[in-house]
């Protein structure tokens, strides 16, 4: 692994870790996980085989990222964020569940965090959700359905509470238009887009 820093206490069984990535104390990455370049993965994070992490991703301490979770480029995951990958979990060792768990297609539900999104500390992401581009999930939120691009969501269950810019600043719309950091945003029918 080229120019990758792995703390002596980390366990990294994956072979697909991009250059410039740093894996800190007690990180555990299972075989089959993919991690992009220039990521920073904090203490006690767990990344299961079959998870995919993009480039320039920040994963703070104590995250749990399971098989079927895809994190795109430039995402921020706050401390203690938790993902799930099974909507109806049972112990695969339970005799009545063995058949179900013999094929991943029977239980594995993919989750996607799109480019530039941020997930706050302690948020829980239920399997099957897509977190939109540059969306912001508030600390402690319970995300049980997909989140639109640029949305600020919070609560249990998480609901849209506003809109944010690429830089994460609140957007204040007037007649469906807002400006932040030199970008113009349009809000129409619950969808925010950048005006070209």
Long-range contacts (C-beta under 8 A, 24 or more apart in sequence): 13-49, 14-47, 14-49, 18-55, 32-67, 36-73, 42-79, 54-115, 60-121, 67-104, 67-108, 68-108, 68-109, 68-110, 68-111, 68-127, 69-110, 69-111, 69-112, 69-113, 70-110, 70-111, 70-112, 70-113, 71-113, 72-112, 72-113, 72-114, 72-115, 72-116, 72-117, 73-115, 73-116, 74-115, 74-116, 75-113, 75-115, 75-116, 75-117, 75-118, 75-119, 76-117, 76-118, 76-119, 77-113, 77-118, 77-119, 78-118, 78-119, 78-120, 78-121, 78-122, 78-123, 78-139, 79-121, 79-122, 80-121, 80-122, 81-119, 81-120, 81-121, 81-122, 81-123, 81-124, 81-125, 82-122, 82-123, 82-124, 82-125, 83-111, 83-125, 83-127, 84-111, 84-124, 84-125, 84-126, 84-127, 85-109, 85-110, 85-111, 85-127, 86-127, 87-126, 87-127, 87-128, 114-149, 116-166, 117-147, 118-168, 134-164, 134-165, 134-166, 134-168, 135-164, 136-164, 136-168, 148-190, 148-191, 148-192, 149-191, 149-192, 149-193, 150-185, 150-192, 151-192, 160-190, 163-187, 163-192, 166-194
